């Protein structure tokens, strides 16, 4: 009899066990219990879970099933053509031991450096899906507080195509939950994402193209969704923008920062973004467009419509002067070092007791905003709109009440709908 070693043993064992348990009619299904996972919340199931994932890849793809239970695990790698399915009452729990998360190269806060591999990661893999009605809980403190090197994220997908995250619950603290880097054609839907304390973004979209985020409920201790594309000349030269992003039918909240943050790492540009039919609230801003000198880059063609803004200090905050850590290799030039903001449009917006409708005075005179349109905005606010250094502004149908002082205050602003506004 020919002896099989390594992955062959894993594949043969898992295939045989799966065939016995689910029948030959479903040969592409791998049950992690059949590969040795205990799911008792005490035994580390890392090796067994990875065996099932590896067997699935070796078989050409399929579904790795995680039945009800509590699976304590370190970092896992998901391969191409694999669906990792969390069945009801299946809970994946990150190990508290940092040695369970190997050190790899990551992009963190816009630059490449050493960091711990995520609890669940995939790299250069097509057709990866994580779905089901289960839950993923990140590793506890102090693992999630690590910054040098970066601690493990919850889910990190790098250079993946046609990836889908669907239906499950996540909880983490003080570190990003989901990070997408250099991905194409990504979909997140029906997710419930929670983070505790500060510094915990929900979904970070980083130099990705073709992204859809829909029907998600995200409530975080940092930006619920953050759009990025790297910082400094290295990112600008790489030229990998975040583009073609649609966010719709979501509830986004942040207890510390913004429901939707754009930047501040955006040196490769962010463009063609739509946010529609969403409910937003943020401790600082509902929507925050942020950058600083040395970033360069651009935010272009960002549109929002049919949005409900809950209690937030600001509906839209624009700060292009001083937000974010300076790059190790900042973009030079008098005008080029500043981020270009153009074709920003919001229509049919309802605001509820926001402190300031739009805070848009922190714009460099060297790089004015070109094209800000605000139309059909109703509701209540304490303060109106403040704008500086902008051209091609259009204001129409601003019918808010409850504000003190002028509705619109401008400095070096040109456009339509500015008649009778106060000058700073």
QUILIN-V329235 format. One line per field, one symbol per residue. phi: phi as a letter, one per 40 degrees, with the letter a starting at -180 (. if undefined). psi: psi as a letter, one per 30 degrees, with the letter a starting at -180 (. if undefined). burial: b if it has 16 or more other ideal C-beta (glycine too) atoms within 10 Angstrom, else e. A space follows every 50 residues. Layout:
phi->???
psi->???
burial->???
//
This chain:
phi->.ccbbfcccdcccccccccccbgccbccbbccccbhccgbgbcccdcccc dccccccccghibccbcdibbcaccbbbccfbbcbccdgcbcbccccccc bdcacbbbfgbcacacccdbbabfbcgcbbahbcabbcccccdcccbacd ccccbbbbfbbfcbbagcbbaaagadcbbbbfcbfbbbafcbbbbbgcgb ccbbbbfbbgbbbafbbbbbcaccbbbaagbgcdccccgbccafbbbafb bbabcbbbcbbbhccaccgbafbbbbfbbbaacbacbbbbaacgcggabb fbbbafbbbcdadacbbbbbbachccccbccchcccccccbafbabbfbb bbfccbcbbbccbcccaccbhbbbbfbbhbacacbbbafabfcbbagcbc bgcbgccbbbafbbibgbcgccbc
psi->kkkklbfeeeeeeeeeeeeeeflffifgkjkfefgfkehffekjgeeeee eeeeeeefgglakjkjlkljjklakkkkalhkkjkjlkgkjkkkkfjffg jlklklkkhflkaklkkleklkkhkkhkkklagalkklllkgeffkfjlk lklekjkkhkkhkkkjflklklkglkekkkkhlkikkkkgkjkkkkalhi ldkjjjhlkikkjkhkjkjlgakekkklhlkleeeeeehilklikkkkhl jkkkfeclejkjafjhfflklikkkkhlkkkleekekjjkallfebaljk ikkklhkkjajkekekkjjgegklkklfilklkeefflkkklikkkkikk kjhkekekjhfikkffilkjijkjkiklaklflbkkkkiklhkkkkhjhl lflkalekkljhkkalggkglkk.
burial->eeeeeeeeebbebbbebbeeebeeeeebbbbbbbbbbbbeeeebbbebbb bbbbbbbbbebbbbbbbebbbbbbbbbbbbbbbbbbeeebbbbbbeebeb beebebbbbbbeeebbbbbbbbbebbbbbbbbebbbbbbeeebbebeeeb bbbbbbbbbbbbbbbbbbbbbbbbbbbbbbbbbbbbbbbebebbbebebb bbbbbbbbbebbbbebbbbbbbbbbbbbbbbbbbbbeeebbbbbbebbeb bbbbbbbbbbbbbbbbbbbbbbbebbebbbbbbbbbbbbbbbbbbbbbbb bbebbebbbbebbbbbbbbbeebbeebebbbeeeeebbbbbbbbebbebb beebebbbbbbbbbeebbbebbbbbebebebebbbbbbbbebbebeebeb eebeebbbbbeebebebbeebeee
//
